[in-house]
Amino acid sequence: MTALTILEGTHRTTAVSAYNIMEDLGSYLVNGTAKTCGFGAKTDELLRKTGVRERKQVLDDLHDAFHLAFTKFSKHWDTHPAREIYKLIRVFDPRQAPAMEKRMEAYTRLIPMANPSQELSEQWIAYQHSREPLAADVTLADYWRGMRFPKVAEMAMSYIYFPVSSVDCERSLAKYKTLLTDKREALTELNTKRLTIMYFNGDVSDRWKT
């Protein structure tokens, strides 16, 4: 539940953590499919206090529940179309970047990296070798608002707010409905797309304010 609650937050820079959260959740569910203790300190303590027969029944029930949960989780996560994107955008978190691939060629699935400008290429190299830590009192958004490596920052600010749950999708549909009113009589397909982008990203400029 903790993992799901984190992912349901909106306007948070959780995209760089989404891959790790999902992988950790997968590991937890795999562990739960084994008929042993390891369900958390409180649950394990309660299991140790139960009788042998009762413990076996509880473990069997937990095993079945975890197996079902892991099956559904794997079906969703293993085939998620954005899984690789979530994995790549961790590079925009300076706490995770040192352990990741540094070559630009490894990030061509991120649109600006497919055909980078000379300026972006130079700043990418500088970012990869900066080793500038993220201070405890500085948020990830504030780190990039500091305009360190502006071309990389522009790209990072787009991806760190990448949607991570249906909450953002539902919000975009709600915004979209505001466009389809009787007062709008001359909407073309192109104008509708443009207005949708404007409505959905109306707070983008605020993200850059200091």
C-alpha positions as CSV (number, residue, x, y, z in Angstrom):
1,M,0.0,0.0,0.0
2,T,2.9,2.4,0.7
3,A,4.3,1.9,-2.8
4,L,0.9,2.5,-4.4
5,T,0.2,5.6,-2.2
6,I,3.5,7.1,-3.3
7,L,2.8,6.5,-7.0
8,E,-0.7,8.1,-6.7
9,G,0.7,11.4,-5.7
10,T,0.4,14.2,-8.3
11,H,2.8,17.0,-9.2
12,R,5.6,15.1,-7.4
13,T,8.9,14.2,-8.9
14,T,8.3,10.5,-8.3
15,A,9.0,9.4,-11.9
16,V,12.7,8.9,-11.1
17,S,11.8,6.6,-8.3
18,A,8.9,4.7,-10.0
19,Y,11.2,2.0,-11.4
20,N,12.8,1.3,-8.1
21,I,9.5,1.3,-6.3
22,M,8.0,-1.2,-8.7
23,E,11.1,-3.4,-8.6
24,D,11.1,-3.4,-4.8
25,L,7.4,-4.2,-4.8
26,G,8.0,-7.1,-7.1
27,S,10.8,-8.5,-4.9
28,Y,8.5,-8.2,-1.9
29,L,5.7,-10.1,-3.6
30,V,8.1,-12.8,-4.8
31,N,9.3,-13.2,-1.2
32,G,5.7,-13.5,-0.1
33,T,5.1,-16.4,-2.4
34,A,7.4,-18.5,-0.2
35,K,5.8,-20.3,2.7
36,T,8.1,-18.7,5.3
37,C,8.1,-15.7,7.5
38,G,9.2,-12.4,6.0
39,F,6.0,-10.4,5.7
40,G,7.1,-7.6,7.9
41,A,8.2,-7.3,11.5
42,K,4.7,-7.1,13.0
43,T,3.3,-9.9,10.9
44,D,6.3,-12.2,11.5
45,E,6.0,-11.5,15.3
46,L,2.3,-12.5,15.3
47,L,3.1,-15.6,13.3
48,R,5.7,-16.7,15.8
49,K,3.1,-16.5,18.6
50,T,0.6,-18.7,16.8
51,G,0.3,-22.5,17.1
52,V,1.8,-24.8,14.4
53,R,-1.5,-25.7,12.8
54,E,-2.8,-22.1,12.8
55,R,0.5,-20.8,11.5
56,K,0.4,-23.3,8.6
57,Q,-3.1,-22.2,7.7
58,V,-2.2,-18.5,7.8
59,L,1.0,-19.1,5.8
60,D,-1.0,-21.0,3.2
61,D,-3.5,-18.2,2.9
62,L,-0.7,-15.6,2.7
63,H,1.1,-17.7,0.1
64,D,-2.0,-17.9,-2.1
65,A,-2.7,-14.1,-1.7
66,F,0.9,-13.2,-2.6
67,H,1.0,-15.6,-5.5
68,L,-2.2,-14.0,-7.0
69,A,-0.8,-10.5,-6.4
70,F,2.5,-11.3,-8.0
71,T,0.9,-12.9,-11.0
72,K,-1.2,-9.7,-11.6
73,F,1.8,-7.5,-10.8
74,S,4.0,-9.3,-13.3
75,K,1.4,-9.3,-16.0
76,H,1.2,-5.5,-15.7
77,W,4.8,-4.5,-14.9
78,D,6.7,-6.9,-17.2
79,T,4.8,-5.7,-20.2
80,H,4.4,-2.0,-19.3
81,P,5.2,0.1,-22.4
82,A,6.9,2.8,-20.3
83,R,9.0,0.5,-18.1
84,E,12.2,1.1,-19.9
85,I,11.6,4.9,-19.8
86,Y,11.1,4.8,-16.0
87,K,14.4,2.8,-15.8
88,L,16.3,5.4,-17.9
89,I,15.0,8.6,-16.3
90,R,16.5,7.6,-13.0
91,V,19.6,9.3,-14.5
92,F,18.1,12.7,-13.7
93,D,18.4,11.9,-10.0
94,P,22.0,12.8,-9.0
95,R,21.8,10.2,-6.3
96,Q,21.2,7.4,-8.8
97,A,23.1,8.8,-11.8
98,P,26.6,7.6,-10.7
99,A,25.6,4.0,-10.8
100,M,24.0,4.3,-14.3
101,E,25.3,4.2,-17.8
102,K,27.0,7.4,-18.8
103,R,27.0,7.2,-22.6
104,M,24.3,9.2,-24.4
105,E,23.7,6.3,-26.8
106,A,22.1,4.4,-23.9
107,Y,19.4,7.0,-23.6
108,T,18.2,7.4,-27.2
109,R,14.7,6.4,-26.1
110,L,14.5,9.8,-24.4
111,I,13.5,11.9,-27.4
112,P,16.0,14.8,-27.0
113,M,18.8,12.2,-26.7
114,A,18.0,10.6,-30.0
115,N,19.5,13.5,-31.9
116,P,21.2,15.7,-29.4
117,S,22.6,19.1,-30.1
118,Q,26.3,19.9,-29.5
119,E,25.3,22.0,-26.5
120,L,23.3,19.2,-25.0
121,S,26.1,16.7,-25.6
122,E,28.6,18.9,-23.9
123,Q,26.4,19.6,-20.9
124,W,25.5,15.9,-20.6
125,I,29.2,15.0,-20.2
126,A,29.6,17.8,-17.7
127,Y,26.6,16.6,-15.7
128,Q,27.8,13.0,-15.7
129,H,31.2,14.1,-14.3
130,S,29.9,16.8,-11.9
131,R,29.4,14.4,-9.0
132,E,27.4,17.3,-7.4
133,P,25.4,15.7,-4.5
134,L,21.8,16.5,-3.8
135,A,21.7,18.3,-0.5
136,A,19.3,16.9,2.1
137,D,17.3,20.1,2.2
138,V,17.0,20.5,-1.6
139,T,14.3,18.8,-3.6
140,L,15.0,17.2,-7.0
141,A,12.9,19.9,-8.7
142,D,14.9,22.7,-7.0
143,Y,18.1,21.0,-8.0
144,W,17.2,21.3,-11.7
145,R,15.6,24.8,-11.2
146,G,19.1,25.9,-10.3
147,M,19.7,25.8,-14.0
148,R,22.7,23.5,-13.7
149,F,23.4,22.5,-17.3
150,P,20.4,24.3,-18.7
151,K,19.9,22.0,-21.7
152,V,20.0,18.9,-19.5
153,A,17.8,20.7,-16.9
154,E,15.1,21.4,-19.6
155,M,15.0,17.7,-20.5
156,A,15.1,16.6,-16.8
157,M,12.2,18.8,-15.8
158,S,10.0,17.2,-18.4
159,Y,10.9,13.6,-17.4
160,I,10.9,13.9,-13.6
161,Y,7.2,14.8,-13.7
162,F,6.5,12.0,-16.1
163,P,3.0,10.5,-15.1
164,V,3.4,7.4,-12.9
165,S,-0.2,6.5,-12.3
166,S,-3.8,6.7,-13.6
167,V,-4.4,9.7,-11.3
168,D,-2.5,11.9,-13.7
169,C,-4.3,10.3,-16.7
170,E,-7.7,10.9,-15.0
171,R,-6.7,14.5,-14.3
172,S,-5.9,15.0,-18.0
173,L,-9.3,13.6,-19.0
174,A,-11.0,16.0,-16.6
175,K,-9.0,18.9,-18.2
176,Y,-9.9,17.7,-21.6
177,K,-13.7,17.8,-20.8
178,T,-13.4,21.6,-20.1
179,L,-12.5,22.0,-23.8
180,L,-15.6,20.3,-25.1
181,T,-18.3,22.9,-24.3
182,D,-21.1,24.4,-26.4
183,K,-19.2,27.7,-26.4
184,R,-16.5,26.3,-28.5
185,E,-17.8,26.1,-32.1
186,A,-14.6,26.3,-34.2
187,L,-12.3,23.6,-32.7
188,T,-10.2,21.8,-35.2
189,E,-8.3,18.6,-34.4
190,L,-5.1,20.6,-34.2
191,N,-6.5,23.3,-31.9
192,T,-8.0,20.6,-29.6
193,K,-4.6,19.0,-29.2
194,R,-2.9,22.3,-28.5
195,L,-5.5,23.4,-26.0
196,T,-5.3,20.0,-24.2
197,I,-1.6,20.4,-23.9
198,M,-2.0,23.9,-22.5
199,Y,-4.7,22.9,-20.0
200,F,-2.8,19.9,-18.8
201,N,0.6,21.7,-18.5
202,G,-0.7,25.0,-17.3
203,D,1.5,24.8,-14.2
204,V,4.8,24.0,-16.0
205,S,6.1,27.5,-15.8
206,D,5.6,27.5,-12.0
207,R,7.9,24.5,-11.7
208,W,10.8,26.7,-12.9
209,K,10.1,29.6,-10.5
210,T,12.6,30.0,-7.7
